[in-house]
């Protein structure tokens, strides 16, 4: 029977070796010869196995054949050496899914990634490895975020099977029935509940040269059982996620080679032992989801090699430790929590800790902005490489009386994010948000802005909103329910200025706009959204009936007819600049009896219709006190300024130069 089983295994491996996926990897790594050699040898072994029953000393021969099989498999070791860890990762992650960041962090922890250039970033090299493997079909079921970045994937079935074969005894997923661990195991996952009464003999049998240890979800925490694992002095990767831990043993400092530590989702942990800061090689620390964790180790500045600190969803975190800014290698910091009272301890770090963290990228959430004293904050966010910035005004559960509204506003205005930002989110708690003026500009990669926290009323105190030079900005929310989108409003907004956001297509309405509306180089879809009143609106007042100033600039529009200018009964100043396709003014101009100033620049067709009292559209504008067409005053204080024999305004280059000068 043994030889029959081996025959079937060999046949299955031969079939897999002929697959397109493995052939692609062979081409990539240049190991086609090794793979062909392996396939040929397995075919030979199959032929010999057909006569195995007729041979004597069957068991010894089978052992020899198995040994030969293993020997040849290891001939392809250059190709398959790193697969063993991936096989374990595939089974450890829930649903066989692994996050890209976790995978790359563990590659680095195990030393799988080498730098040919010392100035290169090892994470960037890891991403290149990952993308190449992904392109070569090593991974499957790839999931991306809204920015196109890969979030997670699964290992291809073929790669998993081959990695498991090659790894042999190097990886082990141990169940409760096993009483010992093979001495060759380097990567271990325990797949059962710990109990110190019977686990100690098993643990003592685990090889001391273990490199990876993964402990999955535990129903009950056993301090003695977990403490024993600090005996594995060669550990590079330690994962104890959701193990009901109440503390991290101080003995962990003995794991001098540890590079990756994950104790996330252990909600009972209230503090981390300061002994963690003795792990000089630690590169990744994940405490996310530790809901009752109140503080990080005070000497965290000693973790000089720390590159990634995941501390999001730690809702009890009260502050960040002083000296965090000394971790200049830090690339990931998911949360920064502003202390309610920084004077209570010399170990409390302020927002200025961010000033030295020039390598931060990805996503950063800054919490409790309202606790910034007098708004004195000037972190150099412009120098960071963040894709996402989340701002939270105060912690859930904190009384709004503890929050200084003026400080919140000043702090938010002083935060100047980098131009690579793709996402900006602002969350607020309580009945009123502090902010009265918000300016967003120069964010080349910003795609969406999300404001959450008070139903359909955004920033109830906001009066001035300015959005400039965000060429990729598409919407105020990434996903919106069209059935309720029209209900979203800036209730008290008085002024809205939007310049050079050509992709912006939707923004919450602002029914009380009464000072100024400027639309420069925006989409016609946005203009239509702004001037189309909400069908569900209960207000009987026409939109923008109180608006005083309106400017249209660089719009590819032929007519202003659809925009309901007749409703602008309080309009005092209208500027139309560089709308080169605009063919005429609407008849509704006659009804704008409050209009006092009209400026027209860079509109060649419109210019010819309004240049003097003999032009076609003059009857529509003659009631306006001040008319300036192409930098020339046509009417002043209601008096026509041109002589009857004066010629029209210059054409072509002179016209364009005047427009540019005005701009």
C-alpha positions in Angstrom: 0.0 0.0 0.0 2.8 2.4 0.9 4.3 2.2 -2.6 0.8 2.8 -4.2 0.3 5.9 -2.1 3.8 7.2 -3.0 3.1 6.4 -6.7 -0.1 8.6 -6.5 1.8 11.4 -4.8 4.5 11.4 -7.4 1.9 11.5 -10.2 0.1 14.4 -8.6 3.4 16.3 -8.3 4.3 15.6 -11.9 0.9 17.0 -12.9 1.5 20.2 -11.0 5.0 20.6 -12.3 3.5 20.8 -15.8 1.1 23.6 -14.9 1.3 27.0 -16.5 1.7 28.8 -13.2 4.9 26.9 -12.2 6.3 27.2 -15.7 5.9 31.0 -15.5 7.8 31.0 -12.2 10.4 28.8 -13.8 10.9 31.3 -16.6 11.0 34.2 -14.2 13.6 32.6 -11.9 15.5 30.9 -14.7 15.2 27.5 -13.1 13.4 25.6 -15.9 16.3 23.1 -16.0 15.8 22.3 -12.3 12.1 21.8 -12.7 12.6 19.5 -15.7 15.1 17.5 -13.7 12.6 17.2 -10.9 9.9 16.1 -13.2 12.1 13.5 -15.0 13.2 12.0 -11.7 9.6 11.7 -10.4 8.6 10.0 -13.6 11.5 7.5 -13.1 10.4 6.9 -9.5 6.8 6.2 -10.7 8.1 3.6 -13.2 10.1 1.8 -10.5 7.1 1.9 -8.1 5.0 -0.1 -10.6 7.2 -3.1 -9.9 7.6 -2.4 -6.2 5.4 -5.2 -5.0 7.6 -7.8 -6.7 10.8 -6.5 -5.1 12.2 -7.7 -1.8 13.0 -5.4 1.1 10.2 -3.3 -0.1 10.2 -0.9 2.9 13.9 -0.1 2.6 13.5 0.6 -1.1 10.6 2.8 -0.6 12.6 4.8 1.9 15.4 5.2 -0.6 13.0 6.3 -3.3 11.4 8.8 -0.9 14.9 10.1 0.0 15.7 10.5 -3.6 12.5 12.4 -4.2 13.3 14.7 -1.3 16.9 15.2 -2.5 15.8 16.3 -6.0 13.1 18.5 -4.7 15.7 20.4 -2.7 17.7 20.8 -6.0 15.1 23.5 -6.7 15.7 25.1 -3.3 16.7 28.5 -4.8 13.2 28.7 -6.3 11.2 27.4 -3.3 13.2 28.4 -0.2 10.8 31.1 0.9 7.6 29.2 0.2 7.5 27.5 3.6 6.6 30.7 5.4 4.0 31.5 2.8 2.4 28.1 3.3 2.0 28.9 7.0 0.8 32.4 6.3 -1.9 31.0 4.0 -3.3 28.8 6.8 -2.8 31.2 9.6 -4.7 34.2 8.1 -8.5 33.9 8.4 -10.1 32.4 5.3 -6.6 31.9 3.8 -6.5 35.6 3.2 -3.4 37.6 4.0 -2.9 41.4 3.9 -0.2 42.8 1.7 1.4 44.7 4.6 1.5 41.7 6.9 3.1 39.6 4.2 5.8 42.1 3.4 6.5 42.8 7.1 7.1 39.1 7.7 9.3 38.7 4.6 11.4 41.5 6.0 11.4 40.0 9.5 12.7 36.7 8.2 15.4 38.4 6.1 13.9 37.3 2.8 14.4 40.7 1.2 17.9 42.0 0.5 18.9 45.5 -0.4 21.3 45.9 -3.3 21.3 49.7 -2.7 21.7 50.8 0.9 19.8 54.0 0.2 16.7 52.0 -1.0 13.7 51.5 1.2 13.3 47.8 2.1 9.5 48.1 2.1 9.6 49.5 -1.4 11.6 46.5 -2.5 9.1 44.2 -0.7 6.3 45.8 -2.6 8.2 45.2 -5.9 8.6 41.6 -5.0 4.9 41.3 -4.1 3.8 43.0 -7.3 6.0 40.8 -9.4 4.7 37.6 -7.7 1.2 38.9 -8.1 1.7 39.5 -11.8 3.1 36.0 -12.2 -0.1 34.5 -10.7 1.6 33.5 -7.4 -1.3 35.2 -5.6 -5.0 35.2 -6.4 -8.3 36.7 -5.2 -6.6 40.1 -5.0 -8.7 42.8 -3.3 -7.9 46.6 -3.8 -9.0 49.7 -1.9 -10.6 52.7 -3.4 -7.2 54.1 -4.5 -6.2 50.9 -6.4 -3.8 49.8 -3.7 -3.8 46.0 -3.1 -5.1 45.3 0.4 -5.2 41.5 0.6 -4.9 38.3 -1.5 -4.7 34.5 -1.1 -1.8 32.3 -2.1 -2.4 30.3 -5.3 -3.4 26.7 -4.5 -0.5 25.3 -6.5 2.0 27.5 -4.7 0.7 26.4 -1.4 0.9 22.7 -2.1 4.4 23.0 -3.5 5.5 25.2 -0.6 4.1 22.7 1.9 5.9 19.8 0.0 9.2 21.6 0.0 9.0 22.9 3.5 8.5 19.4 4.9 8.9 19.4 8.6 9.9 23.1 8.7 6.3 24.2 9.2 3.7 22.7 11.5 0.1 23.4 12.5 -0.2 21.5 15.7 -3.5 20.2 17.1 -4.3 19.1 20.6 -3.7 15.4 20.0 0.0 15.9 19.2 2.3 15.5 22.2 5.6 16.7 20.6 7.0 18.9 17.9 9.6 17.7 15.3 13.0 19.2 15.9 13.1 20.5 12.3 10.1 22.8 12.8 10.9 26.5 12.3 7.4 27.9 11.8 4.7 26.8 14.3 1.1 27.5 14.8 -0.8 26.0 17.7 -4.4 25.2 16.7 -5.9 24.4 20.1 -6.7 26.0 23.5 -3.8 26.5 25.8 -3.9 24.8 29.2 -0.8 25.0 31.4 -1.6 21.6 33.0 -0.8 19.7 29.8 0.9 22.2 27.5 4.2 22.5 29.3 5.6 19.1 28.2 4.6 20.0 24.6 6.2 23.4 24.7 9.4 22.0 26.2 9.6 19.7 23.1 9.4 22.7 20.7 12.8 23.4 19.0 14.7 26.3 20.5 15.5 27.6 17.0 11.8 28.3 16.2 11.6 31.4 13.9 7.8 31.9 13.7 5.2 31.3 16.4 1.5 31.9 15.8 -1.1 31.5 18.5 -4.7 32.0 17.2 -7.8 33.0 19.1 -8.1 31.7 22.6 -11.2 31.4 24.7 -9.3 31.7 28.0 -6.0 33.3 28.8 -3.3 31.2 30.4 -0.5 33.4 31.7 1.9 30.6 32.5 1.4 28.8 29.2 2.1 31.9 27.1 5.0 33.0 29.3 6.9 29.8 28.4 7.1 30.9 24.8 9.7 33.5 25.7 12.1 30.6 25.8 12.4 30.6 22.0 15.3 33.0 21.7 15.5 32.8 17.9 12.0 34.0 17.2 11.7 36.5 14.4 7.9 36.6 14.2 5.4 36.3 17.1 1.7 36.5 16.5 -0.7 36.3 19.5 -3.8 38.0 18.1 -7.1 37.8 20.1 -5.7 35.5 22.8 -7.5 37.0 25.7 -4.2 38.3 27.1 -4.3 40.7 30.0 -0.6 41.7 29.7 2.5 41.2 27.7 5.0 39.4 29.9 8.2 41.4 30.8 10.2 38.3 29.8 9.5 39.1 26.2 12.6 41.3 26.3 14.7 38.1 26.1 13.6 37.7 22.4 16.5 39.8 21.1 16.0 38.7 17.5 12.2 39.5 17.4 11.3 41.7 14.5 7.5 41.3 14.3 5.1 41.3 17.3 1.4 41.2 16.9 -0.8 41.3 20.1 -3.7 43.0 18.4 -7.4 42.5 19.4 -6.4 41.6 23.0 -9.0 44.0 24.5 -8.1 43.2 28.1 -4.5 44.6 27.8 -4.4 48.0 29.6 -0.7 48.7 29.4 2.4 47.3 27.6 5.4 46.4 29.6 8.2 48.9 29.2 10.5 45.8 28.6 9.2 45.7 25.0 11.4 48.8 24.4 14.5 46.5 24.9 13.7 44.7 21.6 16.2 46.6 19.6 15.5 44.7 16.4 11.7 45.1 16.5 10.4 46.5 13.2 6.7 46.0 13.5 4.5 46.4 16.6 0.7 45.8 16.3 -1.5 46.6 19.2 -4.6 47.6 17.1 -7.9 46.7 18.6 -6.7 46.6 22.2 -9.7 48.6 23.3 -8.6 49.1 26.9 -5.0 50.0 26.3 -4.4 53.3 27.9 -0.8 54.1 27.0 2.1 52.9 25.0 5.5 52.2 26.6 7.1 55.4 27.9 10.5 54.5 26.5 9.2 53.7 23.0 11.9 56.0 21.7 14.4 53.2 22.3 12.9 51.1 19.5 15.2 52.7 17.0 14.5 50.1 14.3 10.7 50.3 14.6 9.2 51.0 11.2 5.5 50.2 11.7 3.3 51.0 14.7 -0.3 49.9 14.4 -2.4 51.4 17.2 -5.7 52.1 15.6 -9.0 51.2 17.4 -7.3 51.6 20.8 -10.2 53.8 22.0 -8.9 54.1 25.6 -5.5 55.5 24.5 -5.0 58.8 26.3 -1.8 60.2 24.8 1.3 59.4 22.8 4.6 59.0 24.6 7.2 61.7 24.5 10.1 60.8 22.2 7.9 59.2 19.6 9.4 61.7 17.1 12.8 60.1 17.6 11.6 57.0 15.7 12.8 58.5 12.4 12.5 55.1 10.6 8.8 55.0 11.4 6.7 54.6 8.2 3.4 53.6 9.6 1.6 55.3 12.5 -2.1 54.6 12.3 -3.3 56.8 15.2 -1.9 59.9 17.0 -3.9 60.7 20.2 -3.6 64.3 21.6 -3.6 64.3 25.4 -6.4 66.1 27.2 -3.9 67.7 29.6 -0.2 67.4 28.5 0.9 69.0 31.7 0.0 66.0 33.9 3.2 64.1 32.9 6.5 64.8 31.4 6.1 61.6 29.4 3.2 63.0 27.3 4.2 63.9 23.7 2.5 66.6 21.7 1.6 66.9 18.0 5.1 68.3 17.3 6.4 64.7 17.7 5.2 64.4 14.0 7.7 67.0 12.9 10.6 64.5 12.6 8.6 61.5 11.2 9.4 62.4 7.6 8.9 58.8 6.4 5.3 58.4 7.5 3.1 57.2 4.7 -0.3 55.5 4.2 -3.0 56.6 6.6 -2.8 58.7 9.7 -5.6 59.5 12.1 -5.2 62.5 14.5 -7.6 62.3 17.4 -8.8 64.9 20.0 -7.8 68.0 18.1 -10.0 70.0 20.6 -7.5 69.2 23.4 -4.7 71.2 21.6 -4.0 74.2 23.9 -4.6 77.5 22.2 -4.4 75.8 18.8 -0.6 75.9 19.1 0.3 73.1 16.7 2.5 73.2 13.6 3.3 69.6 12.5 5.1 69.4 9.2 2.4 67.3 7.5 3.4 68.8 4.2 6.6 66.8 4.2 4.9 63.4 4.8 3.8 61.0 2.1 0.3 60.3 3.5 -2.5 59.0 1.3 -5.2 59.4 3.9 -5.6 61.9 6.7 -8.4 61.5 9.3 -9.1 64.2 11.8 -11.3 63.6 14.9 -12.3 66.5 17.0 -12.9 64.7 20.3 -13.0 61.3 21.7 -16.4 59.5 21.9 -17.7 59.9 25.4 -15.9 63.1 26.1 -18.1 66.0 27.0 -18.1 68.9 24.6 -17.4 71.1 27.5 -13.9 69.7 27.7 -13.2 70.8 24.2 -12.0 74.3 23.3 -13.8 75.2 20.0 -11.4 78.0 19.1 -8.4 75.7 19.7 -10.0 73.1 17.5 -10.4 75.6 14.7 -6.9 76.9 15.0 -5.4 73.4 15.2 -7.3 72.3 12.1 -6.3 75.4 10.1 -2.6 74.9 11.1 -2.6 71.3 9.8 -1.3 71.5 6.3 -1.4 68.1 4.7 1.0 67.0 1.9 0.1 67.3 -1.8 0.0 63.5 -2.2 -3.1 63.2 0.0 -5.9 61.2 -1.7 -8.4 61.1 1.2 -9.3 63.6 3.9 -11.9 62.7 6.5 -13.2 64.8 9.4 -15.2 63.4 12.2 -16.8 65.4 15.0 -18.8 64.7 18.1 -21.4 66.7 20.0 -24.1 69.1 18.8 -22.0 71.8 17.2 -18.8 71.7 15.3 -16.3 74.5 15.9 -15.1 75.2 12.4 -16.1 78.5 10.8 -13.7 78.5 7.9 -12.2 75.6 6.0 -9.7 75.9 3.2 -8.4 72.8 1.2 -5.9 73.4 -1.5 -2.8 72.1 -3.3 -3.6 68.4 -2.8 -2.6 66.9 -6.1 -3.8 63.4 -5.3 -6.9 64.1 -3.1 -9.8 62.2 -4.6 -12.6 62.3 -1.9 -13.5 64.2 1.2 -15.7 62.5 3.8 -17.4 64.4 6.6 -19.2 62.3 9.2 -20.7 62.8 12.5 -24.0 64.7 12.3 -26.4 63.2 9.9 -27.2 65.3 6.9 -25.9 68.6 8.4 -22.2 69.1 7.6 -20.2 71.6 9.7 -23.1 73.4 11.2 -20.9 76.4 12.1 -19.0 76.6 8.8 -19.4 79.9 7.0 -16.5 79.9 4.5 -15.4 77.0 2.4 -12.5 77.2 -0.1 -11.3 74.4 -2.3 -8.5 75.1 -4.7 -6.1 73.2 -6.9 -7.2 69.6 -6.2 -7.1 68.2 -9.8 -8.2 64.7 -8.9 -10.9 65.6 -6.4 -14.1 63.9 -7.5 -16.6 64.1 -4.7 -17.4 65.1 -1.2 -18.1 61.4 -0.5 -16.7 58.3 -2.1 -20.0 56.5 -2.0 -23.3 58.3 -1.6 -26.9 57.1 -1.5 -28.5 59.2 -4.3 -31.9 58.9 -2.5 -30.5 60.9 0.5 -27.6 62.8 -1.1 -29.8 65.8 -1.9 -30.6 66.2 1.8 -27.0 66.8 2.8 -26.4 70.5 3.4 -23.9 73.1 4.7 -26.6 74.8 6.7 -25.0 78.2 7.3 -22.4 78.4 4.6 -22.1 82.0 3.4 -19.2 81.7 0.9 -18.1 78.9 -1.4 -15.0 79.3 -3.6 -13.9 76.4 -5.9 -10.9 76.9 -8.2 -9.2 74.3 -10.5 -11.0 71.2 -9.4 -12.1 69.9 -12.9 -13.2 66.5 -11.7 -15.3 67.6 -8.7 -18.9 66.5 -9.5 -20.8 66.7 -6.2 -20.9 68.7 -3.0 -23.5 69.1 -0.3 -25.9 71.9 -1.0 -25.6 75.3 0.7 -29.1 76.9 0.7 -28.1 79.9 2.8 -25.2 81.1 0.7 -25.4 84.9 0.8 -21.9 86.4 0.3 -20.0 84.9 -2.6 -19.9 81.9 -5.0 -16.8 81.5 -7.2 -16.6 78.6 -9.7 -13.3 78.5 -11.7 -12.3 75.6 -13.9 -14.9 73.2 -12.6 -17.1 70.6 -14.3 -20.5 71.6 -15.7 -21.9 68.7 -13.7 -20.9 70.5 -10.5 -22.4 73.7 -11.7 -25.6 71.9 -12.5 -25.6 70.3 -9.0 -25.1 73.6 -7.3 -27.9 75.4 -9.2 -30.4 72.6 -9.1 -32.5 72.9 -5.9 -33.2 69.8 -3.9 -36.5 68.3 -4.9 -37.1 67.3 -1.2 -36.3 70.7 0.1 -39.2 72.2 2.2 -37.9 75.7 1.8 -40.1 78.1 -0.3 -37.2 80.5 -0.7 -35.5 80.3 -4.2 -31.9 79.1 -4.1 -29.3 81.9 -3.8 -31.9 84.6 -3.5 -29.6 86.3 -1.0 -26.3 85.8 -2.9 -24.3 89.1 -3.3 -21.3 88.0 -5.5 -21.1 85.5 -8.3 -18.1 84.5 -10.6 -18.0 82.1 -13.5 -14.5 81.4 -14.8 -13.0 79.0 -17.3 -16.3 77.1 -17.8 -16.9 75.2 -21.1 -20.5 76.6 -21.2 -22.5 78.0 -24.1 -25.4 79.4 -22.1 -26.2 80.5 -18.6 -29.9 79.9 -19.2 -30.1 76.6 -17.1 -28.7 78.1 -14.0 -31.7 80.1 -12.9 -30.1 83.6 -12.7 -33.6 85.0 -12.3 -33.5 83.7 -8.7 -30.5 85.8 -7.8 -32.6 88.8 -6.8 -30.0 90.2 -4.3 -27.0 89.8 -6.7 -24.8 92.9 -6.7 -21.7 91.8 -8.6 -21.3 89.3 -11.6 -17.9 88.3 -13.1 -17.7 86.2 -16.2 -14.0 85.3 -17.0 -12.5 83.2 -19.8 -15.8 81.4 -20.8 -14.8 81.4 -24.4 -17.7 79.3 -25.6 -20.4 81.5 -24.0 -22.6 82.8 -26.7 -24.9 85.2 -25.0 -26.4 86.4 -21.7 -29.8 85.1 -20.7 -32.9 87.2 -20.8 -33.2 86.8 -17.0 -30.5 89.5 -16.7 -33.2 92.1 -16.9 -34.7 90.9 -13.6 -31.5 91.4 -11.7 -32.4 94.8 -10.4 -29.9 94.7 -7.5 -26.9 94.1 -9.9 -24.5 96.9 -9.6 -21.3 95.6 -11.2 -20.7 93.4 -14.3 -17.2 92.3 -15.4 -16.6 90.3 -18.6 -13.1 89.2 -19.6 -11.8 86.6 -22.1 -15.2 85.8 -23.6 -14.8 86.8 -27.3 -18.3 86.0 -28.4 -19.9 87.7 -25.4 -17.6 90.7 -25.7 -19.0 91.4 -29.1 -22.6 91.4 -27.7 -21.9 93.7 -24.8 -19.1 96.0 -25.9 -21.3 99.1 -26.4 -24.8 100.3 -26.5 -25.3 99.2 -30.1 -24.5 95.5 -29.3 -27.2 92.9 -29.2 -27.2 92.1 -25.5 -26.9 95.7 -24.4 -30.6 96.0 -23.5 -30.1 93.1 -21.0 -27.4 95.0 -19.1 -28.0 98.7 -19.6 -29.5 99.0 -16.1 -26.3 98.0 -14.4 -24.3 100.9 -12.9 -20.8 99.6 -13.6 -19.9 97.6 -16.7 -16.4 96.6 -17.5 -15.8 94.6 -20.7 -12.3 93.4 -21.5 -10.6 95.8 -19.0 -12.5 98.7 -20.4 -15.1 100.7 -18.5 -18.3 100.9 -20.6 -20.6 102.3 -18.0 -19.8 104.1 -14.7 -22.3 105.1 -12.0 -25.0 104.5 -14.6 -23.5 106.8 -17.2 -22.4 105.5 -20.6 -18.7 106.2 -21.0 -18.0 105.7 -24.8 -18.2 108.2 -27.5 -20.5 107.3 -30.4 -17.6 107.1 -32.7 -15.4 104.9 -30.5 -14.5 101.6 -32.0 -15.0 98.2 -30.5 -12.6 96.7 -28.0 -9.4 95.2 -29.6 -9.4 91.6 -30.8 -7.2 88.5 -30.5 -3.8 89.0 -28.7 -4.8 92.3 -27.1 -7.9 90.7 -25.8 -6.2 87.6 -24.4 -3.4 89.7 -22.8 -6.0 91.8 -21.0 -7.6 88.6 -19.7 -4.3 87.2 -18.5 -3.5 90.5 -16.8 -6.8 90.5 -15.0 -6.3 86.8 -13.9 
